[in-house]
Amino acid sequence: MALSQGWVKRYFKAFCKGFFVAVPVAVTFLDRVACVARVEGASMQPSLNPGGSQSSDVVLLNHWKVRNFEVQRGDIVSLVSPKNPEQKIIKRVIALEGDIVKTMGHKTRYVKVPRGHIWVEGDHHGHSFDSNSFGPVSLGLLHGHATHILWPPERWQKLESVLPPERLPIQSEEDCLCGSP
């Protein structure tokens, strides 16, 4: 009986040591390096969730890549919703600070993206709550860069940073009458 109690104590002690080392490492990794997220809704179709409501893609979000707010046009990013801080949204970066973008339904036809902001849109324009609704987004709201589709297995792939040709920023202010949001 004493022999079995000694084994239980050793096991419990080893478990506690491992637990108190593993949990902080795991939390730090998920908060600072990368995590996975399920994509819901149709706003990023066909890039994400091409099957509609029948399936949800699971993506890898790289937090490390956005730690210095280094994003490029075409990147798919996760960010805190400007309208509901409890919610995270996933969109494509269309324009960077200083770029001039032709809007789609925004109150101003052309917007020059202010310093420290980006312009984001969903790939499925008619079904997306994005910068066309709420304007440029502060870089401080960035959460992660979606780099890969992890689930379902038949869709495993790297997500490319591709900007649709019709959404390229306007080259000069002379090409438009720019207004600020």
MIDOSE-1310 file (N, C-alpha, C; in nm, 2 decimals, decimal comma, always signed):
residues 181
mals	+0,08/-0,12/+0,00/+0,00/+0,00/+0,00/+0,09/+0,13/+0,00; +0,19/+0,13/+0,08/+0,28/+0,25/+0,09/+0,35/+0,27/-0,04; +0,39/+0,15/-0,11/+0,45/+0,16/-0,24/+0,37/+0,23/-0,34; +0,24/+0,20/-0,35/+0,15/+0,26/-0,45/+0,12/+0,41/-0,41
qgwv	+0,12/+0,45/-0,29/+0,10/+0,59/-0,25/+0,22/+0,67/-0,30; +0,34/+0,61/-0,28/+0,47/+0,68/-0,33/+0,47/+0,71/-0,48; +0,42/+0,61/-0,55/+0,41/+0,62/-0,70/+0,31/+0,73/-0,73; +0,20/+0,74/-0,66/+0,10/+0,84/-0,69/+0,15/+0,98/-0,66
kryf	+0,23/+0,99/-0,55/+0,28/+1,12/-0,52/+0,39/+1,17/-0,62; +0,47/+1,08/-0,66/+0,57/+1,11/-0,77/+0,51/+1,15/-0,90; +0,40/+1,07/-0,93/+0,33/+1,10/-1,06/+0,27/+1,24/-1,05; +0,20/+1,27/-0,94/+0,13/+1,40/-0,92/+0,23/+1,51/-0,92
kafc	+0,35/+1,49/-0,85/+0,45/+1,60/-0,85/+0,51/+1,62/-0,99; +0,53/+1,52/-1,07/+0,58/+1,53/-1,20/+0,48/+1,60/-1,29; +0,35/+1,56/-1,27/+0,24/+1,62/-1,35/+0,23/+1,77/-1,32; +0,24/+1,81/-1,20/+0,23/+1,95/-1,16/+0,35/+2,03/-1,22
kgff	+0,47/+1,98/-1,21/+0,58/+2,05/-1,27/+0,56/+2,07/-1,42; +0,52/+1,96/-1,49/+0,50/+1,97/-1,63/+0,39/+2,07/-1,67; +0,28/+2,07/-1,59/+0,17/+2,15/-1,61/+0,21/+2,30/-1,59; +0,28/+2,33/-1,48/+0,31/+2,47/-1,46/+0,42/+2,53/-1,55
vavp	+0,49/+2,44/-1,62/+0,58/+2,48/-1,73/+0,51/+2,49/-1,86; +0,43/+2,39/-1,89/+0,36/+2,39/-2,02/+0,25/+2,49/-2,04; +0,17/+2,52/-1,94/+0,07/+2,62/-1,96/+0,12/+2,76/-2,00; +0,21/+2,82/-1,92/+0,26/+2,95/-1,96/+0,32/+2,95/-2,10
vavt	+0,40/+2,84/-2,13/+0,46/+2,83/-2,27/+0,35/+2,83/-2,37; +0,24/+2,75/-2,35/+0,14/+2,74/-2,45/+0,06/+2,87/-2,46; +0,03/+2,93/-2,35/-0,04/+3,06/-2,36/+0,04/+3,17/-2,43; +0,17/+3,17/-2,40/+0,25/+3,27/-2,47/+0,26/+3,24/-2,62
fldr	+0,27/+3,12/-2,65/+0,28/+3,08/-2,80/+0,15/+3,12/-2,87; +0,03/+3,09/-2,81/-0,09/+3,12/-2,87/-0,12/+3,27/-2,88; -0,07/+3,34/-2,78/-0,09/+3,49/-2,78/+0,00/+3,57/-2,87; +0,13/+3,52/-2,87/+0,23/+3,60/-2,94/+0,28/+3,54/-3,07
vacv	+0,27/+3,41/-3,09/+0,33/+3,35/-3,21/+0,22/+3,31/-3,32; +0,14/+3,22/-3,28/+0,04/+3,17/-3,38/-0,08/+3,10/-3,31; -0,19/+3,10/-3,37/-0,31/+3,02/-3,32/-0,39/+2,98/-3,44; -0,49/+2,90/-3,42/-0,58/+2,86/-3,53/-0,72/+2,93/-3,50
arve	-0,79/+2,95/-3,61/-0,92/+3,01/-3,60/-1,01/+2,96/-3,71; -1,14/+2,94/-3,67/-1,24/+2,90/-3,76/-1,30/+3,02/-3,83; -1,31/+3,02/-3,96/-1,37/+3,13/-4,04/-1,52/+3,10/-4,06; -1,60/+3,19/-4,02/-1,74/+3,18/-4,04/-1,79/+3,28/-4,14
gasm	-1,90/+3,25/-4,21/-1,96/+3,35/-4,30/-1,91/+3,34/-4,44; -1,97/+3,43/-4,53/-1,94/+3,42/-4,67/-1,86/+3,54/-4,72; -1,81/+3,63/-4,63/-1,75/+3,75/-4,67/-1,62/+3,73/-4,75; -1,55/+3,62/-4,72/-1,42/+3,59/-4,79/-1,43/+3,49/-4,90
qpsl	-1,55/+3,45/-4,94/-1,57/+3,36/-5,05/-1,52/+3,42/-5,18; -1,45/+3,35/-5,27/-1,43/+3,21/-5,27/-1,29/+3,17/-5,20; -1,22/+3,27/-5,16/-1,09/+3,23/-5,10/-1,10/+3,14/-4,97; -1,20/+3,18/-4,89/-1,23/+3,10/-4,77/-1,37/+3,06/-4,76
npgg	-1,40/+2,95/-4,71/-1,54/+2,89/-4,70/-1,61/+2,89/-4,84; -1,55/+2,83/-4,94/-1,61/+2,83/-5,07/-1,74/+2,74/-5,08; -1,76/+2,65/-4,98/-1,87/+2,57/-4,98/-1,99/+2,64/-4,91; -1,98/+2,76/-4,87/-2,09/+2,83/-4,81/-2,11/+2,78/-4,66
sqss	-2,24/+2,77/-4,62/-2,26/+2,74/-4,48/-2,24/+2,59/-4,45; -2,22/+2,51/-4,56/-2,19/+2,37/-4,53/-2,06/+2,34/-4,46; -1,96/+2,43/-4,48/-1,83/+2,40/-4,42/-1,77/+2,53/-4,37; -1,68/+2,52/-4,28/-1,60/+2,63/-4,23/-1,45/+2,60/-4,24
dvvl	-1,38/+2,69/-4,30/-1,23/+2,67/-4,31/-1,17/+2,70/-4,17; -1,06/+2,63/-4,14/-0,98/+2,67/-4,02/-0,85/+2,71/-4,07; -0,81/+2,83/-4,03/-0,68/+2,89/-4,08/-0,58/+2,91/-3,96; -0,45/+2,91/-4,00/-0,35/+2,94/-3,91/-0,33/+3,09/-3,91
lnhw	-0,33/+3,16/-3,79/-0,31/+3,30/-3,78/-0,17/+3,32/-3,72; -0,09/+3,39/-3,79/+0,05/+3,42/-3,75/+0,05/+3,56/-3,68; +0,06/+3,56/-3,55/+0,06/+3,69/-3,48/+0,20/+3,75/-3,49; +0,30/+3,67/-3,50/+0,44/+3,72/-3,51/+0,46/+3,82/-3,63
kvrn	+0,40/+3,78/-3,74/+0,42/+3,86/-3,86/+0,36/+4,00/-3,85; +0,25/+4,02/-3,77/+0,19/+4,15/-3,76/+0,24/+4,23/-3,64; +0,33/+4,18/-3,57/+0,37/+4,24/-3,44/+0,42/+4,39/-3,46; +0,49/+4,41/-3,58/+0,54/+4,55/-3,61/+0,45/+4,62/-3,72
fevq	+0,33/+4,57/-3,73/+0,23/+4,62/-3,82/+0,28/+4,62/-3,97; +0,36/+4,51/-4,00/+0,41/+4,50/-4,13/+0,31/+4,41/-4,21; +0,23/+4,47/-4,29/+0,13/+4,40/-4,37/+0,15/+4,45/-4,52; +0,11/+4,37/-4,61/+0,12/+4,41/-4,75/-0,02/+4,40/-4,81
rgdi	-0,04/+4,47/-4,92/-0,16/+4,47/-5,00/-0,18/+4,32/-5,04; -0,30/+4,28/-5,02/-0,34/+4,14/-5,06/-0,33/+4,04/-4,94; -0,27/+4,08/-4,83/-0,27/+3,99/-4,71/-0,41/+3,96/-4,66; -0,43/+3,84/-4,61/-0,56/+3,82/-4,54/-0,52/+3,83/-4,40
vslv	-0,59/+3,91/-4,33/-0,56/+3,94/-4,19/-0,69/+3,92/-4,10; -0,66/+3,90/-3,97/-0,76/+3,89/-3,87/-0,74/+4,02/-3,79; -0,85/+4,08/-3,76/-0,85/+4,21/-3,68/-0,97/+4,22/-3,59; -0,95/+4,30/-3,48/-1,07/+4,33/-3,40/-1,16/+4,41/-3,47
spkn	-1,29/+4,38/-3,47/-1,39/+4,46/-3,54/-1,40/+4,60/-3,49; -1,39/+4,70/-3,58/-1,40/+4,84/-3,53/-1,54/+4,87/-3,47; -1,64/+4,79/-3,50/-1,77/+4,82/-3,45/-1,81/+4,74/-3,33; -1,74/+4,62/-3,31/-1,77/+4,54/-3,19/-1,64/+4,48/-3,14
peqk	-1,57/+4,54/-3,04/-1,44/+4,49/-3,00/-1,44/+4,35/-2,94; -1,56/+4,29/-2,92/-1,57/+4,15/-2,87/-1,55/+4,05/-2,99; -1,56/+4,10/-3,11/-1,56/+4,02/-3,23/-1,43/+4,04/-3,31; -1,38/+3,93/-3,37/-1,27/+3,93/-3,46/-1,32/+3,91/-3,60
iikr	-1,27/+3,98/-3,70/-1,31/+3,96/-3,84/-1,19/+3,93/-3,92; -1,21/+3,87/-4,04/-1,10/+3,83/-4,13/-1,13/+3,89/-4,26; -1,03/+3,97/-4,31/-1,05/+4,05/-4,44/-0,92/+4,05/-4,51; -0,92/+4,10/-4,64/-0,80/+4,12/-4,72/-0,76/+4,27/-4,72
vial	-0,63/+4,29/-4,70/-0,58/+4,43/-4,70/-0,58/+4,48/-4,85; -0,65/+4,58/-4,87/-0,66/+4,64/-5,01/-0,57/+4,76/-5,02; -0,55/+4,84/-4,92/-0,47/+4,96/-4,93/-0,40/+4,99/-4,80; -0,28/+5,05/-4,81/-0,20/+5,08/-4,69/-0,20/+5,23/-4,67
egdi	-0,14/+5,28/-4,56/-0,14/+5,42/-4,54/-0,09/+5,50/-4,65; -0,15/+5,61/-4,69/-0,11/+5,69/-4,80/-0,17/+5,65/-4,93; -0,22/+5,53/-4,94/-0,28/+5,49/-5,07/-0,42/+5,56/-5,09; -0,46/+5,57/-5,21/-0,59/+5,62/-5,24/-0,67/+5,51/-5,30
vktm	-0,79/+5,48/-5,24/-0,87/+5,37/-5,28/-1,00/+5,42/-5,33; -1,05/+5,36/-5,44/-1,19/+5,38/-5,48/-1,28/+5,29/-5,40; -1,37/+5,35/-5,33/-1,46/+5,28/-5,24/-1,58/+5,21/-5,32; -1,64/+5,12/-5,25/-1,76/+5,06/-5,31/-1,87/+5,07/-5,21
ghkt	-1,94/+5,19/-5,22/-2,06/+5,21/-5,14/-2,02/+5,29/-5,01; -1,90/+5,33/-4,99/-1,86/+5,41/-4,87/-1,92/+5,55/-4,90; -1,93/+5,63/-4,79/-1,99/+5,76/-4,80/-1,91/+5,86/-4,89; -1,78/+5,83/-4,90/-1,69/+5,90/-4,99/-1,65/+5,82/-5,10
ryvk	-1,65/+5,86/-5,23/-1,61/+5,78/-5,34/-1,47/+5,74/-5,34; -1,38/+5,83/-5,30/-1,23/+5,80/-5,30/-1,19/+5,83/-5,15; -1,10/+5,75/-5,10/-1,05/+5,77/-4,97/-0,90/+5,76/-4,97; -0,83/+5,86/-4,91/-0,68/+5,84/-4,89/-0,67/+5,79/-4,75
vprg	-0,60/+5,67/-4,75/-0,59/+5,60/-4,62/-0,49/+5,68/-4,53; -0,54/+5,72/-4,41/-0,46/+5,80/-4,32/-0,34/+5,72/-4,26; -0,24/+5,79/-4,21/-0,13/+5,73/-4,15/-0,17/+5,64/-4,03; -0,11/+5,52/-4,02/-0,14/+5,43/-3,92/-0,27/+5,35/-3,94
hiwv	-0,32/+5,35/-4,06/-0,44/+5,28/-4,10/-0,43/+5,19/-4,22; -0,52/+5,10/-4,24/-0,53/+5,02/-4,36/-0,67/+5,02/-4,41; -0,69/+4,98/-4,54/-0,83/+4,96/-4,59/-0,84/+4,81/-4,61; -0,95/+4,75/-4,55/-0,97/+4,60/-4,57/-1,11/+4,58/-4,63
egdh	-1,11/+4,47/-4,71/-1,24/+4,43/-4,77/-1,25/+4,28/-4,77; -1,37/+4,23/-4,77/-1,40/+4,09/-4,80/-1,39/+4,06/-4,95; -1,36/+3,94/-4,98/-1,35/+3,90/-5,13/-1,49/+3,90/-5,19; -1,59/+3,87/-5,11/-1,73/+3,86/-5,16/-1,80/+3,99/-5,13
hghs	-1,79/+4,08/-5,22/-1,82/+4,22/-5,19/-1,96/+4,25/-5,15; -2,06/+4,18/-5,20/-2,20/+4,20/-5,16/-2,23/+4,15/-5,02; -2,14/+4,07/-4,96/-2,17/+4,00/-4,84/-2,06/+4,03/-4,73; -2,01/+4,15/-4,73/-1,90/+4,18/-4,64/-1,92/+4,31/-4,57
fdsn	-1,90/+4,30/-4,44/-1,89/+4,42/-4,35/-1,75/+4,46/-4,34; -1,71/+4,56/-4,41/-1,56/+4,59/-4,42/-1,54/+4,74/-4,42; -1,42/+4,79/-4,47/-1,39/+4,93/-4,47/-1,49/+5,01/-4,55; -1,56/+4,95/-4,65/-1,66/+5,02/-4,72/-1,78/+5,06/-4,63
sfgp	-1,79/+4,99/-4,52/-1,89/+5,02/-4,42/-1,84/+5,11/-4,31; -1,72/+5,08/-4,26/-1,67/+5,15/-4,14/-1,54/+5,23/-4,16; -1,49/+5,24/-4,29/-1,38/+5,33/-4,32/-1,25/+5,26/-4,29; -1,14/+5,34/-4,30/-1,00/+5,28/-4,27/-0,99/+5,23/-4,13
vslg	-0,91/+5,13/-4,11/-0,90/+5,06/-3,99/-0,76/+5,08/-3,93; -0,75/+5,11/-3,80/-0,63/+5,14/-3,73/-0,54/+5,01/-3,73; -0,41/+5,03/-3,75/-0,32/+4,91/-3,75/-0,32/+4,85/-3,61; -0,35/+4,92/-3,51/-0,36/+4,87/-3,37/-0,46/+4,76/-3,35
llhg	-0,56/+4,75/-3,45/-0,66/+4,65/-3,44/-0,62/+4,51/-3,50; -0,50/+4,51/-3,57/-0,45/+4,39/-3,63/-0,43/+4,28/-3,52; -0,48/+4,16/-3,55/-0,46/+4,04/-3,46/-0,37/+3,94/-3,52; -0,38/+3,91/-3,65/-0,29/+3,81/-3,71/-0,30/+3,81/-3,86
hath	-0,21/+3,74/-3,92/-0,20/+3,72/-4,06/-0,24/+3,58/-4,09; -0,34/+3,56/-4,17/-0,38/+3,42/-4,21/-0,29/+3,37/-4,31; -0,22/+3,26/-4,28/-0,11/+3,21/-4,37/-0,15/+3,08/-4,44; -0,23/+3,00/-4,38/-0,26/+2,86/-4,43/-0,40/+2,82/-4,40
ilwp	-0,46/+2,74/-4,48/-0,58/+2,68/-4,45/-0,54/+2,54/-4,40; -0,59/+2,51/-4,27/-0,55/+2,38/-4,21/-0,67/+2,28/-4,22; -0,79/+2,32/-4,23/-0,90/+2,23/-4,23/-1,01/+2,29/-4,32; -1,08/+2,21/-4,40/-1,07/+2,06/-4,41/-0,95/+2,02/-4,49
perw	-0,91/+1,89/-4,46/-0,78/+1,84/-4,52/-0,77/+1,86/-4,67; -0,88/+1,85/-4,75/-0,88/+1,86/-4,89/-0,85/+2,00/-4,94; -0,85/+2,10/-4,84/-0,82/+2,24/-4,88/-0,69/+2,29/-4,82; -0,61/+2,20/-4,76/-0,48/+2,24/-4,71/-0,40/+2,32/-4,82
qkle	-0,37/+2,44/-4,78/-0,29/+2,52/-4,87/-0,24/+2,65/-4,81; -0,14/+2,70/-4,87/-0,08/+2,83/-4,82/-0,17/+2,94/-4,88; -0,21/+3,04/-4,81/-0,29/+3,15/-4,86/-0,20/+3,26/-4,92; -0,22/+3,29/-5,04/-0,13/+3,38/-5,11/-0,18/+3,53/-5,09
svlp	-0,09/+3,62/-5,09/-0,12/+3,76/-5,07/-0,15/+3,82/-5,21; -0,27/+3,80/-5,26/-0,30/+3,85/-5,40/-0,41/+3,96/-5,39; -0,38/+4,07/-5,46/-0,48/+4,18/-5,46/-0,55/+4,17/-5,59; -0,69/+4,16/-5,59/-0,76/+4,16/-5,71/-0,73/+4,28/-5,80
perl	-0,71/+4,26/-5,93/-0,66/+4,37/-6,02/-0,76/+4,49/-6,02; -0,89/+4,46/-6,00/-0,98/+4,58/-5,99/-0,98/+4,66/-5,86; -0,90/+4,61/-5,77/-0,89/+4,68/-5,64/-0,75/+4,74/-5,61; -0,68/+4,76/-5,72/-0,55/+4,82/-5,70/-0,57/+4,97/-5,66
piqs	-0,48/+5,02/-5,57/-0,49/+5,16/-5,53/-0,47/+5,26/-5,65; -0,53/+5,37/-5,64/-0,52/+5,47/-5,75/-0,38/+5,54/-5,73; -0,32/+5,57/-5,85/-0,18/+5,61/-5,85/-0,16/+5,75/-5,80; -0,25/+5,84/-5,83/-0,22/+5,98/-5,80/-0,35/+6,05/-5,76
eedc	-0,34/+6,16/-5,68/-0,46/+6,23/-5,64/-0,52/+6,30/-5,76; -0,45/+6,33/-5,87/-0,51/+6,39/-5,98/-0,62/+6,30/-6,05; -0,61/+6,17/-6,03/-0,70/+6,07/-6,09/-0,83/+6,07/-6,02; -0,84/+6,14/-5,90/-0,97/+6,14/-5,83/-0,99/+6,27/-5,75
lcgs	-1,10/+6,29/-5,70/-1,13/+6,39/-5,60/-1,13/+6,33/-5,46; -1,02/+6,33/-5,39/-1,01/+6,25/-5,27/-1,07/+6,33/-5,15; -1,13/+6,25/-5,07/-1,18/+6,30/-4,94/-1,14/+6,21/-4,83; -1,13/+6,27/-4,71/-1,09/+6,19/-4,60/-1,22/+6,14/-4,53
p	-1,22/+6,02/-4,47/-1,34/+5,98/-4,40/-1,36/+6,06/-4,27
